[in-house]
Amino acid sequence: MTDRVVLYIDAQNLYKGARESFLADVSDLRPSDGNTSPMAIGELIGSRPPPGFSRTLHEVRVYVGRPDATRNPRGYGANMRQSAAWEKEGATVIARSLRYPPQGGKPQEKGIDVQLAIDFVTGAIDGRYDVGIIFSTDTDLRPALEYVAQKFDVTPRAEVAAWTSPQSNRRITFKAPYRTWCHYLDSQDFQSVRDLTIYGRP
């Protein structure tokens, strides 16, 4: 039996993790450094199942915060171009507007982890995947992973993915008695899925 895999990606967490893991020593980082192709990541993970499993990539879902077009037109344009590129490759993009503090300051993502967690749980309940994999190190997503691990005996399965390097080796860990497989991607993997496009340019 070949299992259908759906990969759930927290885009900002993925991006920051890549920069921390593989680009920490680069002194002149550009905003585009750390960008990756979600579909390439999905295909890579799908091609390396745990021993004894046969899998096919069914869908890649990317959760991203979107700047306000009025407050940050440049960032909004870059976000839209990047999302369009992801969708052209075959990914599903779920965007939520960034929250801007009333007194100014850096905008923040709002509701991304909640939306991802809800979709992960409902996807399992509705039978939209046999294996659901979350690529993020955000521990707020742990309850969703543990719910799927507890609710279902064999399928669907809950798994995680994370970057790994000497500088960073974090993943979402389960509380006992739950355990799950982690798909670790190293520096070679990062280079193979890296996206060098500069989306800030129209």
Residue, then its C-alpha position, 0 to 999 in steps of 0.5 A: m500500500t502506498d500512503r498519501v503524504v501531505l506536508y504542512i509548512d510554516a513558511q516563516n519558521l521554515y525560512k528562519g530555521a534555514r537561516e539559523s541552521f545554514l547561513a548563520d556565518v554569512s555576514d551580508l545576508r539578503p532577505s532572499d537568503g533562506n528561501t526554499s521551494p516548498m514543492a522541492i522539500g515535499e518531493l524530497i521528504g516523500s522520496r525518503p520514507p521511513p524503512g518499510f513504508s511506500r509513499t507518494l506526495h499528495e499535497v504541500r500546504v504552505y502557511v504564510g503571513r502577508p504584509d499589508a499592501t498599503r503599509n508595506p507595498r514592497g513586502y506585499g508585492a514580494n509576498m504575492r510573487q513568491s506565493a504565485a511561484w509556489e502555486k505555479e509549482g503545485a503548492t497550496v498557499i494559505a495566507r493570513s494578514l500580518r498584525y500591525p501593533p497600534q503604536g508601531g513596531k514590527p508586524q507579527e503573524k496572527g493565527i498562522d499556527v492555529q490555522l495550520a493546526i486546525d487543518f492538520v487535525t481536520g485533514a486527519i479526521d476527514g481522511r485527506y492524508d495517510v501521513g501528515i507531516i508538519f515542517s516547523t519547530d513551533t511547539d504550539l503545534r504539538p497538541a495537534l500532532e499529539y491529537v492525531a497520534q493518539k486518535f488513530d492507531v495506524t493511519p493517518r500518521a503524524e510526523v514532523a520535519a526539521w532542519t539539522s546542522p551543528q548550529s541548530n538541531r531542533r524539532i517538535t518533540f512529543k510528550a510521553p507516551y507519544r513518539t513520531w518520526c522526524h524527517y531531518l534535512d541537512s545542509q546538502d538538502f537545503q542546497s538542493v531545495r534552495d530558491l535563489t529568486i529575489y522576489g523583492r524585484p518586480 
